[in-house]
Amino acid sequence: HGCCTFAAAACFACMAGVSVDEFCFSEGARRGLVGCEGRPCCTDPRAECLACTAGLAVSQFCADSVHSSVVGCEQEKCGLVEQGYEYVGGDLYSVGHVLSLDDCCSLCQEEDRCTSWSWAGTRCFLKRQAELRVTPSRGYTSGLPGPDTVEFHIKSRRGTCLAEAGGLLGLQDCDSTASGQHWIFERRLG
């Protein structure tokens, strides 16, 4: 390849086939690599520039659902993706000649009944599972068609709901319109 092999921005950029600026904007500055220090983050409203400014890797920046519409975060449109696992049961149908897991995920997104997918080789299995059943399986990659989030209320036995107001938690009468009573869990963020 002709690239140097020591831990410096120019070597990593060469191996990645990008300019030193592109490499430093995307990962190098965050890693503190020699050759990236003092390089300012780009100022465009793209994921790599905004992630650099925030001191995050692009994948970390895009994992926050608030950034899902930022240019450069589109590849994060699929939810959970698990390599080496098959989601068994609930098959709707399968499609052949699917060349990538992203294409399989897109097929699932286009099918209203699809709740999960499994991809092996060039075959995509679209699924509608009431219960997600996961089995380790070599050669398979499986996932969910969108952000893996759940919105819910936490309700006591007495019918009151956990609510947050001004940074304080307490119990209030349940109200589906009260934003402080809506809790969201996103698996990628924990």
Accessible surface in RSA format (square Angstrom, percent):
REM  Atomic radii and reference values for relative SASA: ProtOr
REM  Chains: A
REM  Algorithm: Lee & Richards
REM  Probe-radius: 1.40
REM  Slices: 20
REM RES _ NUM      All-atoms   Total-Side   Main-Chain    Non-polar    All polar
REM                ABS   REL    ABS   REL    ABS   REL    ABS   REL    ABS   REL
RES HIS A   1   195.03 106.6 108.64  75.5  86.39 221.0  94.65  97.5 100.38 116.8
RES GLY A   2    83.85 103.4   0.00   N/A  83.85 103.4  42.76 117.3  41.09  92.0
RES CYS A   3    21.82  16.5   2.44   2.7  19.38  45.5   4.59  11.6  17.23  18.6
RES CYS A   4    49.53  37.5  33.18  37.0  16.36  38.4  30.99  78.5  18.55  20.0
RES THR A   5   127.72  90.8  98.32  99.7  29.40  70.1  65.23  87.6  62.49  94.5
RES PHE A   6   135.66  67.9 127.97  79.3   7.68  20.0 135.03  81.9   0.63   1.8
RES ALA A   7    66.30  61.0  50.00  77.2  16.30  37.1  51.12  72.0  15.18  40.2
RES ALA A   8    10.72   9.9  10.72  16.5   0.00   0.0  10.72  15.1   0.00   0.0
RES ALA A   9     0.30   0.3   0.23   0.4   0.07   0.2   0.23   0.3   0.07   0.2
RES ALA A  10    58.74  54.0  51.92  80.1   6.82  15.5  52.00  73.2   6.74  17.9
RES CYS A  11     0.24   0.2   0.24   0.3   0.00   0.0   0.00   0.0   0.24   0.3
RES PHE A  12    61.98  31.0  59.93  37.1   2.05   5.3  59.99  36.4   2.00   5.7
RES ALA A  13     1.56   1.4   1.56   2.4   0.00   0.0   1.56   2.2   0.00   0.0
RES CYS A  14    51.96  39.3  39.31  43.8  12.65  29.7  22.33  56.6  29.63  31.9
RES MET A  15    93.62  48.5  69.03  45.7  24.58  58.5  36.50  31.0  57.12  75.7
RES ALA A  16    63.95  58.8  29.44  45.4  34.51  78.5  41.50  58.4  22.45  59.5
RES GLY A  17    64.24  79.2   0.00   N/A  64.24  79.2  33.12  90.9  31.12  69.7
RES VAL A  18    60.34  39.7  43.24  39.1  17.10  41.2  50.81  44.1   9.54  25.9
RES SER A  19    57.70  48.8  43.76  58.4  13.94  32.1  50.65 107.9   7.04   9.9
RES VAL A  20    42.24  27.8  38.79  35.1   3.45   8.3  38.79  33.7   3.45   9.3
RES ASP A  21    65.87  46.1  64.59  64.3   1.28   3.0  12.16  28.6  53.71  53.6
RES GLU A  22    98.14  56.3  92.69  70.1   5.45  13.0  38.19  73.9  59.94  48.9
RES PHE A  23    17.34   8.7  16.90  10.5   0.44   1.2  17.34  10.5   0.00   0.0
RES CYS A  24     1.57   1.2   0.51   0.6   1.06   2.5   0.57   1.5   0.99   1.1
RES PHE A  25    45.16  22.6  42.01  26.0   3.15   8.2  42.05  25.5   3.11   8.9
RES SER A  26    35.97  30.4  33.51  44.7   2.46   5.7  24.22  51.6  11.75  16.5
RES GLU A  27    52.72  30.3  51.44  38.9   1.28   3.1  16.94  32.8  35.79  29.2
RES GLY A  28     0.00   0.0   0.00   N/A   0.00   0.0   0.00   0.0   0.00   0.0
RES ALA A  29    38.71  35.6  19.77  30.5  18.95  43.1  22.13  31.2  16.58  43.9
RES ARG A  30   103.38  43.4  67.57  34.4  35.81  85.3  25.84  35.3  77.54  47.0
RES ARG A  31   127.96  53.7  92.85  47.3  35.10  83.6  34.83  47.6  93.12  56.4
RES GLY A  32    61.65  76.0   0.00   N/A  61.65  76.0  33.13  90.9  28.52  63.9
RES LEU A  33    25.34  14.1  23.16  16.6   2.18   5.5  24.75  17.4   0.58   1.6
RES VAL A  34   100.04  65.8  99.00  89.6   1.04   2.5  99.35  86.3   0.69   1.9
RES GLY A  35    29.80  36.7   0.00   N/A  29.80  36.7  25.76  70.7   4.04   9.0
RES CYS A  36     1.88   1.4   0.11   0.1   1.77   4.2   0.11   0.3   1.77   1.9
RES GLU A  37   123.27  70.8  98.69  74.7  24.58  58.5  77.00 148.9  46.28  37.8
RES GLY A  38    81.57 100.6   0.00   N/A  81.57 100.6  45.32 124.4  36.25  81.2
RES ARG A  39    88.52  37.2  73.98  37.7  14.54  34.6  18.39  25.1  70.13  42.5
RES PRO A  40   105.42  76.8  94.68  86.3  10.74  39.0 105.19  86.8   0.23   1.5
RES CYS A  41    37.27  28.2  24.14  26.9  13.14  30.9   6.52  16.5  30.75  33.2
RES CYS A  42    20.34  15.4  10.62  11.8   9.73  22.9  17.69  44.8   2.65   2.9
RES THR A  43   133.28  94.8 100.80 102.2  32.49  77.4  76.82 103.2  56.47  85.4
RES ASP A  44    65.45  45.8  63.21  62.9   2.24   5.3   7.84  18.5  57.61  57.5
RES PRO A  45   107.56  78.4 100.02  91.2   7.54  27.4 101.61  83.9   5.95  37.0
RES ARG A  46    82.12  34.5  82.12  41.9   0.00   0.0  36.02  49.2  46.10  27.9
RES ALA A  47     0.11   0.1   0.11   0.2   0.00   0.0   0.11   0.1   0.00   0.0
RES GLU A  48    45.93  26.4  45.93  34.7   0.00   0.0  16.44  31.8  29.49  24.1
RES CYS A  49     0.90   0.7   0.78   0.9   0.12   0.3   0.90   2.3   0.00   0.0
RES LEU A  50    65.21  36.3  62.82  44.9   2.39   6.0  62.85  44.1   2.36   6.4
RES ALA A  51     0.65   0.6   0.65   1.0   0.00   0.0   0.65   0.9   0.00   0.0
RES CYS A  52    17.66  13.4   3.19   3.6  14.47  34.0   5.56  14.1  12.10  13.0
RES THR A  53   100.99  71.8  73.11  74.1  27.88  66.4  66.05  88.7  34.94  52.8
RES ALA A  54    59.91  55.1  25.32  39.1  34.59  78.7  37.83  53.3  22.08  58.5
RES GLY A  55    44.71  55.1   0.00   N/A  44.71  55.1  27.24  74.8  17.47  39.1
RES LEU A  56    65.31  36.4  63.17  45.2   2.13   5.4  63.18  44.4   2.13   5.7
RES ALA A  57     8.53   7.8   8.51  13.1   0.02   0.1   8.53  12.0   0.00   0.0
RES VAL A  58    27.16  17.9  26.97  24.4   0.19   0.5  26.97  23.4   0.19   0.5
RES SER A  59    67.52  57.1  61.03  81.4   6.49  14.9  41.51  88.4  26.01  36.4
RES GLN A  60    99.83  55.8  87.51  64.0  12.31  29.3  35.05  74.6  64.77  49.1
RES PHE A  61    11.01   5.5  10.57   6.5   0.44   1.1  11.01   6.7   0.00   0.0
RES CYS A  62     2.86   2.2   0.04   0.0   2.82   6.6   0.04   0.1   2.82   3.0
RES ALA A  63    15.62  14.4  15.62  24.1   0.01   0.0  15.62  22.0   0.01   0.0
RES ASP A  64    49.41  34.6  49.41  49.2   0.00   0.0   8.08  19.0  41.33  41.2
RES SER A  65    53.20  45.0  41.40  55.3  11.80  27.2  21.43  45.6  31.77  44.5
RES VAL A  66   119.75  78.8  93.19  84.4  26.56  64.0 101.81  88.5  17.94  48.6
RES HIS A  67    42.59  23.3  42.58  29.6   0.02   0.0  22.85  23.5  19.75  23.0
RES SER A  68    71.34  60.3  56.83  75.8  14.52  33.4  33.03  70.3  38.31  53.7
RES SER A  69   105.20  88.9  73.56  98.2  31.64  72.9  53.67 114.3  51.53  72.2
RES VAL A  70    27.16  17.9  21.52  19.5   5.64  13.6  27.11  23.6   0.05   0.1
RES VAL A  71    92.25  60.7  91.39  82.7   0.87   2.1  91.39  79.4   0.87   2.4
RES GLY A  72    21.64  26.7   0.00   N/A  21.64  26.7  19.33  53.1   2.30   5.2
RES CYS A  73     1.94   1.5   0.02   0.0   1.92   4.5   0.02   0.1   1.92   2.1
RES GLU A  74    94.56  54.3  89.57  67.8   4.99  11.9  66.22 128.1  28.34  23.1
RES GLN A  75   109.58  61.3  81.43  59.5  28.15  67.0  60.90 129.6  48.68  36.9
RES GLU A  76    42.52  24.4  35.08  26.5   7.44  17.7   6.95  13.5  35.57  29.0
RES LYS A  77   105.52  51.5  92.33  56.7  13.19  31.4  64.03  57.6  41.49  44.2
RES CYS A  78    10.37   7.8   7.37   8.2   3.00   7.0   5.36  13.6   5.01   5.4
RES GLY A  79     3.99   4.9   0.00   N/A   3.99   4.9   0.00   0.0   3.99   8.9
RES LEU A  80    27.45  15.3  26.43  18.9   1.03   2.6  27.45  19.3   0.00   0.0
RES VAL A  81    58.73  38.6  32.19  29.1  26.54  63.9  32.19  28.0  26.54  72.0
RES GLU A  82    45.39  26.1  40.94  31.0   4.45  10.6  11.96  23.1  33.44  27.3
RES GLN A  83   132.33  74.0 112.25  82.0  20.08  47.8  33.29  70.9  99.04  75.1
RES GLY A  84    30.91  38.1   0.00   N/A  30.91  38.1  22.47  61.7   8.45  18.9
RES TYR A  85    83.06  38.8  83.06  47.3   0.00   0.0  36.15  27.2  46.91  57.8
RES GLU A  86    40.46  23.2  40.46  30.6   0.00   0.0   0.00   0.0  40.46  33.0
RES TYR A  87     0.00   0.0   0.00   0.0   0.00   0.0   0.00   0.0   0.00   0.0
RES VAL A  88    36.62  24.1  35.02  31.7   1.60   3.9  35.93  31.2   0.69   1.9
RES GLY A  89    31.46  38.8   0.00   N/A  31.46  38.8  24.14  66.2   7.32  16.4
RES GLY A  90    37.70  46.5   0.00   N/A  37.70  46.5  21.19  58.2  16.51  37.0
RES ASP A  91    90.36  63.3  59.87  59.6  30.50  72.1  23.83  56.1  66.53  66.4
RES LEU A  92    44.66  24.9  14.70  10.5  29.96  75.3  17.53  12.3  27.13  73.0
RES TYR A  93    94.44  44.1  83.03  47.2  11.40  29.7  75.07  56.4  19.37  23.9
RES SER A  94    45.60  38.5  22.81  30.4  22.79  52.5   4.13   8.8  41.47  58.1
RES VAL A  95    45.72  30.1  42.39  38.4   3.34   8.0  45.72  39.7   0.00   0.0
RES GLY A  96    23.45  28.9   0.00   N/A  23.45  28.9   6.78  18.6  16.67  37.3
RES HIS A  97   166.21  90.8 147.15 102.3  19.06  48.8  97.99 101.0  68.22  79.4
RES VAL A  98     8.49   5.6   5.35   4.8   3.15   7.6   8.49   7.4   0.00   0.0
RES LEU A  99   138.62  77.2 116.17  83.1  22.46  56.5 116.87  82.1  21.75  58.5
RES SER A 100    38.92  32.9  37.54  50.1   1.38   3.2  34.98  74.5   3.94   5.5
RES LEU A 101    40.30  22.4  39.34  28.1   0.97   2.4  39.34  27.6   0.97   2.6
RES ASP A 102    78.53  55.0  78.32  78.0   0.21   0.5  23.13  54.4  55.40  55.2
RES ASP A 103    70.63  49.5  68.90  68.6   1.73   4.1  14.65  34.5  55.97  55.8
RES CYS A 104     0.00   0.0   0.00   0.0   0.00   0.0   0.00   0.0   0.00   0.0
RES CYS A 105     0.00   0.0   0.00   0.0   0.00   0.0   0.00   0.0   0.00   0.0
RES SER A 106    26.55  22.4  26.16  34.9   0.40   0.9  18.58  39.6   7.98  11.2
RES LEU A 107    52.79  29.4  50.48  36.1   2.31   5.8  50.48  35.5   2.31   6.2
RES CYS A 108     1.11   0.8   0.00   0.0   1.11   2.6   0.00   0.0   1.11   1.2
RES GLN A 109    70.11  39.2  39.87  29.1  30.24  72.0  27.17  57.8  42.94  32.6
RES GLU A 110   134.26  77.1 100.85  76.3  33.42  79.6  50.72  98.1  83.54  68.2
RES GLU A 111    31.40  18.0  24.56  18.6   6.83  16.3   5.92  11.4  25.48  20.8
RES ASP A 112   145.21 101.7 109.53 109.0  35.68  84.4  37.76  88.9 107.45 107.2
RES ARG A 113   116.20  48.8 115.83  59.0   0.37   0.9  47.02  64.3  69.19  41.9
RES CYS A 114    11.08   8.4   0.00   0.0  11.08  26.0   0.00   0.0  11.08  11.9
RES THR A 115    58.58  41.7  47.97  48.6  10.61  25.3  51.09  68.6   7.48  11.3
RES SER A 116     1.10   0.9   1.10   1.5   0.00   0.0   1.10   2.3   0.00   0.0
RES TRP A 117     0.00   0.0   0.00   0.0   0.00   0.0   0.00   0.0   0.00   0.0
RES SER A 118     0.38   0.3   0.38   0.5   0.00   0.0   0.38   0.8   0.00   0.0
RES TRP A 119    44.24  17.8  44.24  21.4   0.00   0.0  44.24  23.6   0.00   0.0
RES ALA A 120    22.77  20.9  17.55  27.1   5.22  11.9  17.87  25.2   4.90  13.0
RES GLY A 121    55.66  68.6   0.00   N/A  55.66  68.6  42.25 116.0  13.41  30.0
RES THR A 122    70.15  49.9  66.25  67.2   3.89   9.3  39.73  53.4  30.42  46.0
RES ARG A 123   101.35  42.6 101.32  51.7   0.02   0.1  29.33  40.1  72.02  43.6
RES CYS A 124     0.00   0.0   0.00   0.0   0.00   0.0   0.00   0.0   0.00   0.0
RES PHE A 125    47.06  23.5  47.06  29.1   0.00   0.0  47.06  28.5   0.00   0.0
RES LEU A 126     2.12   1.2   2.12   1.5   0.00   0.0   2.12   1.5   0.00   0.0
RES LYS A 127     4.72   2.3   4.72   2.9   0.00   0.0   0.23   0.2   4.48   4.8
RES ARG A 128   132.55  55.7 120.40  61.4  12.15  28.9  31.44  43.0 101.11  61.3
RES GLN A 129    22.92  12.8   4.90   3.6  18.02  42.9   7.46  15.9  15.47  11.7
RES ALA A 130   120.72 111.0  68.12 105.1  52.60 119.7  79.67 112.2  41.04 108.7
RES GLU A 131   126.29  72.5 116.06  87.8  10.23  24.4  45.75  88.5  80.55  65.8
RES LEU A 132    65.00  36.2  38.23  27.4  26.77  67.3  38.36  26.9  26.65  71.7
RES ARG A 133   126.88  53.3 123.20  62.8   3.68   8.8  39.26  53.7  87.62  53.1
RES VAL A 134    64.60  42.5  34.35  31.1  30.25  72.9  34.35  29.8  30.25  82.1
RES THR A 135    58.38  41.5  57.73  58.5   0.65   1.5  43.63  58.6  14.75  22.3
RES PRO A 136   101.00  73.6  85.64  78.1  15.36  55.8  86.10  71.1  14.90  92.6
RES SER A 137    26.14  22.1  18.21  24.3   7.93  18.3   9.50  20.2  16.64  23.3
RES ARG A 138   235.09  98.7 202.96 103.5  32.13  76.5  82.10 112.2 152.99  92.7
RES GLY A 139    59.41  73.3   0.00   N/A  59.41  73.3  42.14 115.6  17.27  38.7
RES TYR A 140    47.59  22.2  45.44  25.9   2.14   5.6  18.29  13.7  29.30  36.1
RES THR A 141    12.57   8.9  12.56  12.7   0.01   0.0   0.00   0.0  12.57  19.0
RES SER A 142     0.00   0.0   0.00   0.0   0.00   0.0   0.00   0.0   0.00   0.0
RES GLY A 143     0.00   0.0   0.00   N/A   0.00   0.0   0.00   0.0   0.00   0.0
RES LEU A 144    23.40  13.0  23.40  16.7   0.00   0.0  23.40  16.4   0.00   0.0
RES PRO A 145    27.50  20.0  25.75  23.5   1.75   6.4  25.93  21.4   1.57   9.8
RES GLY A 146    18.28  22.5   0.00   N/A  18.28  22.5  15.62  42.9   2.66   6.0
RES PRO A 147    80.00  58.3  62.68  57.1  17.32  63.0  63.14  52.1  16.87 104.8
RES ASP A 148    21.74  15.2  16.39  16.3   5.35  12.7   3.73   8.8  18.01  18.0
RES THR A 149    57.80  41.1  35.17  35.7  22.63  53.9   9.08  12.2  48.72  73.7
RES VAL A 150    84.00  55.3  79.35  71.8   4.65  11.2  84.00  73.0   0.00   0.0
RES GLU A 151   102.57  58.9  73.51  55.6  29.05  69.2  26.36  51.0  76.21  62.2
RES PHE A 152    77.54  38.8  69.58  43.1   7.96  20.7  77.54  47.0   0.00   0.0
RES HIS A 153    70.59  38.6  48.81  33.9  21.78  55.7  29.87  30.8  40.72  47.4
RES ILE A 154    77.82  44.3  73.93  55.1   3.89   9.4  76.99  55.4   0.83   2.3
RES LYS A 155   136.59  66.6 106.18  65.1  30.41  72.4  51.02  45.9  85.56  91.1
RES SER A 156    39.81  33.6  22.04  29.4  17.77  40.9  32.27  68.7   7.54  10.6
RES ARG A 157   250.43 105.1 206.23 105.1  44.20 105.2  87.68 119.8 162.75  98.6
RES ARG A 158   224.35  94.2 189.44  96.6  34.91  83.1  70.20  95.9 154.15  93.4
RES GLY A 159    32.59  40.2   0.00   N/A  32.59  40.2  20.71  56.8  11.88  26.6
RES THR A 160    34.36  24.4  34.36  34.8   0.00   0.0  32.38  43.5   1.98   3.0
RES CYS A 161     1.25   0.9   1.25   1.4   0.00   0.0   0.00   0.0   1.25   1.3
RES LEU A 162    42.61  23.7  42.61  30.5   0.00   0.0  42.61  29.9   0.00   0.0
RES ALA A 163     3.78   3.5   2.21   3.4   1.57   3.6   2.28   3.2   1.50   4.0
RES GLU A 164    71.00  40.8  64.11  48.5   6.89  16.4  24.30  47.0  46.70  38.1
RES ALA A 165    61.07  56.2  50.19  77.5  10.88  24.8  56.06  78.9   5.01  13.3
RES GLY A 166    83.27 102.7   0.00   N/A  83.27 102.7  47.16 129.4  36.10  80.9
RES GLY A 167    63.72  78.6   0.00   N/A  63.72  78.6  32.78  90.0  30.94  69.3
RES LEU A 168   137.25  76.4 133.50  95.5   3.74   9.4 134.83  94.7   2.42   6.5
RES LEU A 169   116.20  64.7  81.83  58.5  34.37  86.4  82.78  58.1  33.42  89.9
RES GLY A 170    35.12  43.3   0.00   N/A  35.12  43.3  33.65  92.3   1.47   3.3
RES LEU A 171   113.12  63.0  81.35  58.2  31.77  79.9  81.35  57.1  31.77  85.5
RES GLN A 172    83.95  46.9  77.22  56.4   6.73  16.0  31.24  66.5  52.71  40.0
RES ASP A 173   118.74  83.2 108.84 108.3   9.90  23.4  34.78  81.8  83.96  83.7
RES CYS A 174    50.52  38.2  22.87  25.5  27.65  65.0  23.18  58.7  27.34  29.5
RES ASP A 175    65.91  46.2  59.63  59.3   6.29  14.9  21.55  50.7  44.37  44.2
RES SER A 176    83.76  70.8  67.15  89.6  16.60  38.2  40.34  85.9  43.42  60.8
RES THR A 177   117.03  83.2  86.84  88.0  30.19  71.9  77.45 104.0  39.58  59.8
RES ALA A 178    28.07  25.8  19.13  29.5   8.94  20.3  28.07  39.5   0.00   0.0
RES SER A 179    99.32  83.9  81.94 109.4  17.38  40.0  49.93 106.3  49.39  69.2
RES GLY A 180    22.88  28.2   0.00   N/A  22.88  28.2  17.57  48.2   5.32  11.9
RES GLN A 181     1.86   1.0   1.82   1.3   0.04   0.1   0.27   0.6   1.60   1.2
RES HIS A 182    58.27  31.8  42.31  29.4  15.96  40.8  36.13  37.2  22.14  25.8
RES TRP A 183    62.97  25.3  61.77  29.9   1.21   2.8  62.97  33.6   0.00   0.0
RES ILE A 184   117.15  66.7  82.93  61.8  34.22  82.5  82.93  59.7  34.22  92.9
RES PHE A 185    91.16  45.6  88.80  55.0   2.36   6.1  91.16  55.3   0.00   0.0
RES GLU A 186    14.85   8.5  10.10   7.6   4.75  11.3   5.59  10.8   9.26   7.6
RES ARG A 187   111.77  46.9  99.57  50.8  12.20  29.1  30.92  42.3  80.85  49.0
RES ARG A 188    82.32  34.6  46.97  23.9  35.36  84.2  38.98  53.3  43.34  26.3
RES LEU A 189   100.21  55.8  65.21  46.6  35.00  88.0  69.27  48.6  30.93  83.2
RES GLY A 190    79.19  97.7   0.00   N/A  79.19  97.7  37.16 102.0  42.03  94.1
END  Absolute sums over single chains surface
CHAIN  1 A    11566.5       8682.8       2883.7       6605.6       4960.9
END  Absolute sums over all chains
TOTAL         11566.5       8682.8       2883.7       6605.6       4960.9
